Amino acid sequence: MDPAAFPTLDPELAPIVALLPDMSESLSDVPAARAMLDGFAVDGPVPGEELVETHEEQVGGGTVRFYRPRGASGRLPALLYLHGGGFCLGGLALEHPLVVELCHSLGAVVAHVDYRLAPEHPYPAGLEDCYAALQALAARDDVDPDRVAVHGQSAGGGLAAAVALLARDRRGPALCFQALGIPELDDRLDTPSMRTFTSTPMWTRGQAELSWQHYLAGQEADRYAAPARADDLGDLPPAYVVTCELDPLRDEGLTYAMRLLAAGVSVELHSFPGTVHGSGIARDAAVVRRMDEELLDALRRGLAPRPQPQP
């Protein structure tokens, strides 16, 4: 893609954008898109892997890989991690390095959910897998049930918001925090950014349309499929919401954050200038390092022990 088409693009992201092909129709061939993403998975050990121990369990209809800081004792904070991929792509291997870092940097048990994917398994299959994983995580003997958070990126951010709604409405495990990274929240595709950014790097309106078509499979979206449709956002956990300036999903994330605030939920909102959806692939760019550092800081604060009331 031509970086000159995006005048406010961060200069450090321009070389990456210049190498990206037009991906607007990538979800029209889901198997091919999956094969392409598989090629980006790290083959071999990743930094920090020696600091964590892992095991996998079948939970619900999916697989959960649990990460635990090696040598840690007692009850630990916990994080439910939900990968992105437009509800159709992604899995344990691709985001393994990130989850390793989250585990040892936060000193937390992390449940990385390999939820069932559309179009083979449309809504609510993937979401129910994520909620079942939350229940399993919160029930572990080594987890502090008062310090359980959820985090996801892109479609994973939308699933994280939906899990928070489900946990509230089903009176399930009490989440202490939700971190919604560039979340995919609204199937109506009618925000200014979604109408404007029809051909942007990494994520386009065309991909969003196909993503929702695969996920919903002809169903009418409810508030758990598309959390932007929820009428009541009260009594949800505090939130850290990230959006990217040159992302079709930008405005649904901004709007959701503002609606959470209006409902009395504490929100930290950050829209990073000059960034595109999936800017994280440019690992050495200063803005990406800042995004990573601020996410870790927000999660540390969100998972910190709560002050005990004085007698």
C-alpha positions in Angstrom: 0.0 0.0 0.0 1.1 3.6 -0.6 1.9 5.3 2.7 1.4 8.7 1.0 -2.3 8.0 1.0 -2.3 8.4 4.8 -0.8 11.8 5.5 -1.0 11.5 9.3 0.6 8.0 9.4 3.4 7.7 11.9 6.7 7.8 9.9 8.1 4.7 11.6 5.1 2.7 10.4 5.4 3.8 6.7 8.0 1.2 5.7 5.7 -1.6 7.0 2.7 -0.1 5.3 4.5 0.1 2.0 5.1 -3.7 2.1 1.5 -4.6 2.8 -0.7 -6.0 0.0 -4.3 -5.0 -0.4 -6.0 -7.3 2.1 -9.6 -5.9 1.7 -10.9 -9.3 0.5 -8.7 -11.6 2.6 -11.7 -13.0 4.5 -13.4 -14.1 1.3 -11.0 -17.1 1.4 -10.8 -18.0 5.1 -8.6 -21.1 4.7 -6.1 -19.1 2.6 -6.1 -16.3 5.2 -5.4 -18.8 8.0 -2.6 -20.4 6.0 -1.0 -17.0 5.5 -1.2 -16.1 9.2 0.3 -19.5 10.2 3.4 -18.4 8.4 3.9 -15.6 10.9 3.9 -17.8 13.9 7.2 -18.0 15.8 9.0 -21.3 15.3 11.0 -22.2 18.4 11.5 -20.7 21.9 10.4 -17.1 22.5 12.0 -14.5 24.9 10.9 -15.2 28.5 9.6 -18.7 27.8 11.9 -20.1 30.4 10.1 -17.9 33.0 6.7 -19.6 32.6 5.1 -23.0 32.6 2.2 -24.0 30.5 -0.4 -26.7 30.0 -3.5 -27.1 27.9 -7.0 -28.2 28.8 -10.2 -28.7 26.8 -12.7 -26.2 28.1 -16.2 -25.9 26.6 -15.8 -26.3 22.8 -12.3 -24.9 22.7 -8.8 -25.4 24.1 -7.3 -23.2 26.8 -3.5 -22.9 27.3 -2.8 -21.8 30.9 0.4 -19.9 31.5 1.8 -19.5 35.1 5.0 -17.8 36.3 7.5 -20.5 37.0 8.2 -20.9 40.7 5.3 -18.6 41.8 3.3 -19.6 44.9 0.0 -18.7 46.5 -3.0 -17.2 44.8 -2.1 -15.0 41.8 -3.9 -12.4 39.7 -5.3 -13.8 36.5 -5.9 -12.6 33.0 -8.2 -14.1 30.3 -6.6 -13.4 27.0 -8.7 -13.5 23.8 -6.9 -13.3 20.4 -8.0 -11.3 17.4 -8.6 -12.4 13.8 -12.1 -11.1 12.8 -13.8 -14.0 14.6 -12.4 -16.3 11.8 -8.6 -16.4 12.2 -5.9 -16.8 14.9 -5.0 -19.3 17.5 -2.6 -20.3 20.2 0.7 -20.2 18.2 0.4 -16.8 16.6 0.1 -14.8 19.9 2.2 -17.2 22.1 5.1 -14.7 22.4 2.7 -11.9 23.6 1.0 -14.2 26.2 4.4 -15.3 27.5 5.3 -11.7 28.1 2.0 -10.9 29.7 2.4 -13.8 32.1 5.9 -13.1 33.4 5.6 -9.3 33.3 2.3 -9.3 35.2 3.2 -12.2 37.5 -0.3 -13.6 36.6 -1.9 -16.8 35.5 -3.0 -16.2 31.9 -5.6 -18.3 30.1 -5.1 -18.0 26.3 -8.3 -19.2 24.7 -8.3 -21.1 21.4 -12.0 -20.5 20.9 -14.0 -22.0 18.0 -13.9 -19.9 14.8 -16.4 -18.8 12.3 -17.6 -19.6 9.7 -17.5 -23.2 10.8 -18.7 -22.2 14.2 -20.8 -19.0 14.1 -21.9 -17.0 17.1 -22.3 -17.8 20.0 -19.9 -20.8 19.8 -16.6 -18.7 20.2 -18.1 -16.5 22.9 -19.4 -19.4 24.9 -15.9 -20.9 24.8 -14.4 -17.7 26.1 -16.9 -17.5 28.9 -16.3 -21.1 29.9 -12.6 -20.3 30.0 -13.3 -17.4 32.3 -15.2 -19.8 34.7 -12.3 -22.3 34.6 -9.7 -19.6 35.2 -11.5 -18.0 38.2 -12.1 -21.5 39.8 -8.4 -22.4 39.9 -6.9 -22.9 43.3 -3.9 -20.7 42.4 -6.0 -17.7 41.3 -7.2 -14.9 43.4 -10.9 -14.7 42.4 -11.0 -11.0 43.3 -8.3 -10.2 40.7 -9.4 -11.6 37.4 -9.3 -9.4 34.3 -10.0 -9.9 30.6 -8.1 -8.5 27.6 -8.4 -8.9 23.9 -7.3 -7.3 20.7 -9.5 -6.5 17.7 -12.2 -9.3 17.5 -10.7 -10.4 20.8 -11.5 -7.0 22.2 -15.1 -7.3 21.1 -15.2 -10.8 22.7 -13.6 -9.4 25.9 -16.4 -6.7 26.1 -19.0 -9.4 25.5 -17.5 -11.7 28.2 -17.7 -8.7 30.7 -21.4 -8.3 29.8 -22.1 -12.1 30.2 -20.3 -12.2 33.5 -22.4 -9.4 34.8 -25.7 -10.7 33.4 -25.1 -14.4 34.4 -23.8 -13.4 37.8 -20.6 -15.3 36.9 -17.0 -14.7 37.9 -16.5 -11.1 39.0 -14.1 -9.3 36.7 -12.0 -6.6 38.2 -10.9 -5.0 34.9 -11.4 -5.1 31.1 -8.7 -4.1 28.6 -10.3 -3.6 25.1 -7.6 -3.2 22.4 -8.9 -1.8 19.0 -12.1 -3.6 19.7 -14.5 -4.9 17.0 -17.9 -4.1 18.6 -20.5 -3.0 16.1 -22.0 -5.0 13.2 -23.9 -2.0 11.9 -20.7 -0.6 10.3 -22.1 3.0 10.3 -19.5 5.0 12.2 -17.6 7.9 10.5 -14.3 5.9 10.6 -15.9 2.8 9.2 -17.4 4.8 6.3 -14.2 6.7 5.7 -11.5 4.0 6.0 -12.6 1.7 3.2 -9.1 0.8 2.2 -6.7 1.1 5.1 -3.7 -1.1 6.1 -4.4 -4.4 7.9 -8.2 -3.9 8.3 -10.7 -2.4 5.9 -14.5 -2.0 5.7 -14.6 -5.0 3.3 -12.9 -7.2 5.9 -15.3 -6.0 8.6 -18.3 -6.8 6.5 -17.1 -10.3 5.8 -16.0 -10.8 9.4 -19.5 -10.1 10.7 -21.1 -12.1 7.9 -19.1 -15.2 8.9 -19.6 -14.6 12.6 -23.4 -14.0 12.6 -24.2 -16.5 9.7 -27.5 -14.7 9.0 -28.5 -14.2 12.7 -29.6 -10.9 14.1 -26.9 -9.5 16.3 -27.7 -9.1 20.0 -25.8 -7.3 22.7 -23.4 -10.2 23.3 -22.6 -10.7 19.6 -22.1 -6.9 19.1 -21.6 -5.2 22.5 -22.2 -1.8 20.9 -25.8 -2.8 20.8 -26.1 -3.2 24.6 -28.5 -0.7 26.1 -27.2 -1.0 29.6 -23.4 -0.7 30.2 -23.7 -0.1 34.0 -22.1 -2.2 36.6 -19.3 -3.3 34.3 -15.6 -3.5 35.4 -13.3 -0.5 34.9 -11.9 -0.4 31.4 -8.8 0.5 29.4 -9.8 1.2 25.8 -7.3 1.6 22.9 -8.1 2.8 19.4 -5.9 3.6 16.4 -6.3 6.8 14.4 -6.3 5.2 10.9 -8.5 2.2 11.8 -12.1 1.6 10.6 -12.8 0.3 14.1 -11.7 3.6 15.7 -15.0 5.2 16.3 -16.9 2.2 17.7 -14.1 1.9 20.3 -14.3 5.6 21.1 -18.1 5.5 21.3 -18.2 2.4 23.5 -15.7 4.0 25.9 -17.8 7.2 26.2 -20.9 5.2 26.8 -19.2 3.2 29.5 -18.2 6.5 31.1 -21.8 7.8 30.8 -23.0 4.6 32.6 -20.7 5.3 35.6 -17.9 2.9 34.6 -14.3 4.2 35.2 -12.5 4.3 31.8 -9.0 5.1 30.6 -9.2 5.8 26.9 -6.2 6.2 24.6 -6.4 6.9 20.8 -2.9 6.6 19.4 -2.1 9.1 16.6 -0.7 8.0 13.3 -1.4 4.3 13.9 -3.3 1.7 11.9 -5.1 -1.5 12.9 -2.4 -4.0 13.8 0.4 -1.5 14.2 1.9 -3.9 16.7 3.7 -5.8 13.8 6.2 -2.9 13.7 7.8 -3.9 17.0 10.5 -1.3 17.0 8.4 1.7 16.3 8.3 4.1 19.2 4.6 4.4 19.2 4.2 0.6 19.3 6.6 0.4 22.3 4.5 3.1 24.0 1.3 1.1 23.3 2.8 -2.0 24.8 4.2 -0.3 27.8 1.0 1.5 28.6 -1.1 -1.6 28.2 1.2 -3.5 30.7 0.9 -0.5 33.1 -2.9 -0.4 32.8 -3.1 -4.2 33.4 -0.8 -4.0 36.4 -3.0 -1.3 37.9 -6.2 -3.1 37.0 -4.9 -6.3 38.7 -3.4 -4.7 41.8 -4.9 -5.7 45.2 -7.8 -3.5 46.2 -7.5 -1.6 49.5 -9.3 -3.4 52.3 -12.0 -1.4 54.1 -11.0 -0.2 57.5 -13.0 -1.5 60.4 
